[in-house]
Amino acid sequence: MPQTTLKPEEKPKKKKAKWFRYLIDFLIIVMLIIAFRSWQQRSMVSGVAPEIQGVLMDGTITELKKYRGKPVLLHFWATWCPFCKLEEGSITGIAKDWPVLTIAYQSGDKANIEKYLKKQGLESWSVISDPESRLAKLYGVTGVPTSFILDANGNIRFREVGMTSAWGLRARLWYANKMPNPEVSNITNNKQATALAQ
């Protein structure tokens, strides 16, 4: 029985079709990831960061505007969140090079949070307790971990929901430092009211 052989021009066509299919699959995956991330971030605030005023674990009253002049990482986390635990080392490392303010989301009272910080060796963190989710609601945070990168003038430049790598956060902080920083407007909307967290 005679064997049929492919003509020379048919082989590249099959190879092209295979690569084209891989490219289409890759683009579909990228589009699904982008769509999912957009859905996760749908309620998160953007533009000028709402002002935060709160009490740190040592009793010091702090405000977000005290962090102006350099990009800052605003990180929402919880003591009960396993993914937040995986990021703790990254956040501690970043805090050595960049200003970091963390919000303990629905993590109980001050005593519970202090106990957790001591157990995990995170006493160096600047933490505001948010037991009733007032600050989370102000920022549109519905799950943790969630991170915001603010520029030197308090504008939100990046928003991340879920686990993020240390180098990814560092790259965003570096980029926020290099971007032109528009002045913060004195005009505020309803969401940009000051919230006091105890």
Number of C-alpha atoms within 10 A of each C-alpha: 3 4 5 6 7 8 8 8 8 11 10 11 10 11 11 12 11 11 11 12 12 12 12 11 12 12 12 12 12 12 12 12 12 12 12 12 15 13 10 16 18 11 13 19 19 16 12 22 26 24 19 20 19 22 18 21 19 11 10 10 14 18 17 17 15 9 19 16 12 15 26 25 25 20 21 25 26 23 17 14 14 12 15 21 15 13 17 17 15 16 23 17 12 18 17 10 9 16 16 20 21 19 25 23 27 17 20 16 13 20 10 11 19 17 12 16 17 11 10 13 13 16 16 11 17 18 26 28 26 24 19 14 19 17 26 21 14 20 21 17 23 16 15 22 22 22 22 25 25 26 30 22 20 25 23 22 20 18 17 18 19 14 14 17 12 17 11 10 20 19 12 21 24 14 16 22 17 11 11 10 14 12 11 14 9 7 7 13 9 8 15 16 13 16 16 17 19 17
